[in-house]
Amino acid sequence: MTKKVSLLIANYSRELRIDVDIKKKGKVEKMTDFTERMKRVQEETEIVLRKTQEEMKQQADREKKEVKE
């Protein structure tokens, strides 16, 4: 099962920035880790979009077929 991601991350490879100064504790994510994570998010998003597109096409084709009959 794929992990849910926000549209901002999927589209722009970044999270929403807030104008409030928030100090994070812990390690800062390495750039290579970040880019790998973003690559996976984009690949998973592409798979889901292709599947949805195919399902929509099949539904449209079914409806066309029903109208012809």
N, C-alpha and C positions, 0 to 999 in steps of 0.2 A: 504494500500500500504506500502510495506516495505521501510525502509530508506536505501539509498545506503551507503556502507561501503567500505573502501579500503581493498585490499587483505592482507596487512600487519596486519591490525587489526583482520580480520577474521581468518587468519592463525596463527598468533603469539600473539594475544591479546595485541599488543602494537603498538604505532605509530612510524613512522620513526624519528630517532634522528638526529639532525643537529649539527655540531660541533660549531655553533655560540652560544654565550651566550645570550639567550633570556629571559628577565624577564617577567613573567606573572603577570597580575594584577588580583585580585579577589581571591575567595576561591580555595583551592586545593581540587580536587575531593576526597571524602572519599573512602577508599579502598573497603568498602562494596558496595558503589554505583558503583564503577568501575567494581568490579567482577560481579555484577548483570547485568550491561550493556553488559559486554563481554559474559556472559552466553546467554543473549537474542540474541546478534549478531550471536553467534555460532548456536543457535537453528534455527534462521531464515535462516541462510546459509544452514543448513542441509535440511530444508524443500524445499528450492529452488533447491538444488542439487538433491534431490530425485525426485522432479517434472520433472526436466530436464532429468534425467535418464529414467524415465517412458516414457516421450515423445519420447526420442531417441529410446527406445525399441519398442514402437508402430510403429514408422516410419520404423525401420529395419524389423519388422514383416510384415508390409504392402508390403515392397519391395520384401521380400522373397515370399509372397503369389502371387504377380504379376508375378514373374519369373516362379513359378510352373505352373501357368495357361497358 
